[in-house]
Amino acid sequence: MTAELPHNTAFIALTPTAGELGRRLQPQLPGSTLYGLEGRVEDCDESFTETGERLRSLFAEERPIVGICACGILIRILAPMLGDKFSEPPVLALAEDGSTVVPLLGGHHGANRLARFLAEQLEGMAAVTTASDLKFDTALDDPPRGWCLANPQDVKAFSAALMSGEKVRTNSSLPAFLQGLPQLPEGTLEVAIGPRVSEGSGRRLVYHPSLLTLGVGCERNCSPTELETLVEETLSESGYARDAVALVVSIDVKADEAAVHHLAEGLGVPARFLASEILEAETPRLAHPSEVVFQEVGCHGVAEAAALAAAGESGTLEVPKRKSRRATCALARSSAPVEPEKVGRPRGRLSVVGIGPGRSEWRTPEVTRMITEAEDLVGYGLYLDLLGPLTEGKRHHVFDLGEEEVRVRAALDLAAEGRNVALVSSGDIGIYAMATLVFELLERGEDDRWPRIEIEVAPGISAFQAMGARIGAPFGHDFCCISLSDLLTPWEAIERRLKAAAEGDFVIAFYNPVSRRRRHQLARAKEILLTARPPQTPVVLGSNLGREGERMEVIRLADLEVDDVDMLTTVLVGSTQSRVVPRSDGRQWVYTPRGYAAKNRKTETAS
C-alpha cells in the first residue's frame, strides 16, 4: 500500500512569489490551505497579520505546515513550543524558488515523505537529514498507510543498534518498506509482523498490518460505552491488536449512530457503512444468520456480514458475532491491508456555510476549513465565484436564484450518498438564507436518508454587520432585521412588524428592500417610520459591501427614495437616538449611543 501524504496541509506565504508557489502546489495536496501575509499576498485562502501568531496556532492544531520562507523564521517562532517529538506535526521550510525543501520537524510523522513529494513536483532537492532514512531508505517509526508500529518508543534504541552495525534476523515476511534493513540468519535484532498482540522492545519492533475489519451492530441510541466495552473485550480475548483494525463497518441505517462513531474515533479508524443488499450477499458465509435481523433490516446479519464484506472475497471470519445487551460485533481478516475508502461509504456531511460579503478577510477560518475539506460545493454561481481558487478541484453544483429548494435538496442528496458537501451562501447563511430551508426539508421527512447526515452550520458576516462596521456603530443599541419581500411572507405580517419596530424605536436593517416588480414596499415602510421618527433620522444605503464597487451613502429618512435603492442594497434606518458624526475626509460616521453618557452623569452625581 502506498504511503499517504499528510492531510490538511497549511502553506504559509510571506511574499507574492511565495503565494504563487503555494497556489501552484495546492492542487497536488487536496485539502490544503494557503495562508498569506496581509498587505503582501493578495491571492490566498486566508490572510493573517501576525506571522508568529498564525504559525503557533497552526502548530497547536497539529496542522502540517509548509513555510515558503527561510528556515530561521520557522525555527525562531516555533522553538518555544517544542517538546515531545512524537506529537509534533510536520513542519517544512520551502525555498521561494522551489529548489530546496527542508523537513524541520515531524520527519517521522510525514515530513520526510512530504519533503520528497514536494521536491519531486518542483524538480528540487529534499534535504532529509534523518539518519535511518538516509542509510536504510525507511523511517522505522513512520510506516506507510496500512501499517502501524506498536512500540514507537523503542525505535531510538533499535535504530542505534542498527547504526552500530547490528543486523535484523532474516524474516521472509518483511513488507517492502522494511526490505532495506540489513538481515542475517543470526541477526541479533528482530522485526515481528502480524495482527496479534506481541511484545516489543528496543531490540524487537512490532508492526501490525491493518488486516482486521470490525463489523458492529447496535440498537438505536445504544450507549457508546457499551459498544466500546464489547469491542475491547473481544479484541483482548481473541489476542488481536487494536492497531490491526483497519475500520469500523456497519449497515447504512446506522450511519448516524453516535456509538459507532465514538468507537471508530476511539480506535483512530474510519467508520464506513454498507447497504442491506450488500450485507445480505454475505449470508452464505455467516456463522449466525438470523431471520429476526432479516425482518428488521433486510439482511440476515449485520456485524458478521459487515466485517466479511469489508474484508473482501478472500477474507475470513476470525471472531464470530459476540453480543452484549444492546450491541454486537465480529472480526474478519483480510488477506492484505484494507483500504477503508474502497469499502461502502462514509457518513455524509453537509456544511451549511456563510462566506460573508465575499472577501477572504471577512470569511471565518471555520468556513474556510469546511470549504477546503468539502468534495462538493452547492450554491448560486456568484457565491462560488467569490471563493476564487478555494473551489479548485471540487465538484460545483450551480443553481440560479429562485431555485432555493432545488439547491438544498441537491445538497442533501449528495451528502446522503456519503459525500462531504458545502452548501454556500453569501453573508450569514442562517439569516434570510438556506440554513432554514435545510431544517424545513428535514422536518418534512421526505427522505429517510437525510436525517443520517452530519450537519453543521457555520456563521458568516451578514450584510447588516458588514454595513454597520463600515459606517461606524449604528447597532450599538437594540435593533432588528426585516425583509420587505412578500414572496414568502404576507405583506400584512410585514407591515405589523414595521409598525412594532417603529413603535419600539429599533434600529432597522431592511433586507430585500426592492426588486424589479416590488416598488411600493420600501415607500410604505418609510411612511410608517416617519410616524414615529423625525425626518432627519439617519439612513444608510450600502451595496457590494467588501467587494469591488462598494457604495455607502448616508441620507435623511425624509429623503429616502425607492429609485435610490436596488436589489443589492441593504437599507439601514437609525432610531431616534442614532447620531451622525462628521469625518475629516468629508464623509460621515453613524452610531447609536448605548447610554454610557447617562451612566457617567449618574456616577458623577453620586460621587
CORKA-V724864 format. One line per field, one symbol per residue. ss: DSSP state (H for helix, E for strand, L for the rest). phi: phi as a letter, one per 30 degrees, with the letter a starting at -180 (. if undefined). psi: psi as a letter, one per 20 degrees, with the letter a starting at -180 (. if undefined). Layout:
ss = ???
phi = ???
psi = ???
This chain:
ss = LLLLLLLLLEEEELLHHHHHHHHHHHLLLLLLEEEEELLLLLLLLEEELLHHHHHHHHHHLLLLEEEELLHHHHHHHHHHHLLLLLLLLLEEEELLLLLEEEEEELHHHLHHHHHHHHHHHHLLEELLLLHHHHHHLLLLLLLLLLEEELLHHHHHHHHHHHHLLLLEELLLLLLHHHLLLLEELLLLEEEEELLELLLLELLEEEEEELLEEEEEEELLLLLHHHHHHHHHHHHHHHLELHHHEEEEEEEHHHLLLHHHHHHHHHHLLEEEEELHHHHHLLHHHLLLLLHHHHHHHLLLLLHHHHHHHHHLLLLEEEEEEEELLLEEEEEEELLLLLLHHHLLELLLEEEEEELELLLHHHLLHHHHHHHHHLLEEEEEHHHHHHLHHHHLLLEEEEELLLLHHHHHHHHHHHHHLLLEEEEEELELLLLLLLHHHHHHHHHHLLLLLHHHLEEEEELLLLHHHHHHHHHEELLLLLEEEEELLLLLLLHHHHHHHHHHHHHHLLEEEEELLLLLLLLHHHHHHHHHHHLLLLLLLEEEEEELLLLLLLEEEEEEHHHLLHHHLLLLEEEEELLLLEEEEELLLLLEEEEELLLHHHHHHHHHHHL
phi = .ddcdecidcdcccbedddddddddeddbeidbccbddjccdcadacbcceddddddddddiddbcddadeedddddcedcdadddcdddbbccdecidbbcddbiecbjdddddddddddchcbcddcdeddddchacecbddejbbddbddcdeddddddddjdcddebdcddedcddddbbececcbbcbldcdbdcadcbccccddcccccbbadeiededddddeddddddddiddeddddacbadddcdcdddddddddddibdcbbbddddddddedcddbdbddddddbibdacdddddddddidddbddbdecbcdbbbaabbbddbedcedcchbdddbbccbccidkdddccdeddeddddddcbcbldeddddddhddcdicdcbcbddjcdddddeddddddddjccccccbdicdcchbdeddeddddddidbdddddddbbccdbddedddddddckbdcdbebbcbdcdcdcbeeeddddddddddddhddbccchdbbdccbcddddddeddddbbdededbccbbhdibdiebbbcbcedcdbeddbbdccccccdddcdbccdcdcjdbcbbbedjdddddddddddd
psi = pqqpqqqlqopopirhghgghghhhghimpirpopqppigognrhpqqhoggggghghghikpppoomaqhhggghgigiipeoiiiprppqppqhjjhppoogqkhjkiggghghghhghilbpompipghghhjkqohjmqrpiqpphmhiihggghggghiiqqpppoijprhijiiqpqqhkqiqqoppriqpppraijoqppoqmippopqqrqpkqphhggggggghggghijqqhiiphrpqaqhijhjohhghgggghikrqpqqqqhhghhiighiqhmqphghghgjjqjqfgggggghhirhjqqogorpqqahjqqqqpqpriqppnhijocqrpqpoooqpjbihphhjpqhggggghghqhppprpghghhhiciiipjqppnpqrqikghhghgggggghhjjqoqpopqrbpiiolbhghhghghghhkhoihgiiqpppppqrorghgggghhidlhkiaprrpppjpkhipqhghghghghhhghilqppopqlhrahhoihghghgggghiiiqqhjppppppqlpjrpjppppprqhhjpqhiipahjpppppraiiqqppqrhjiaqqproqhjhghghghghgh.
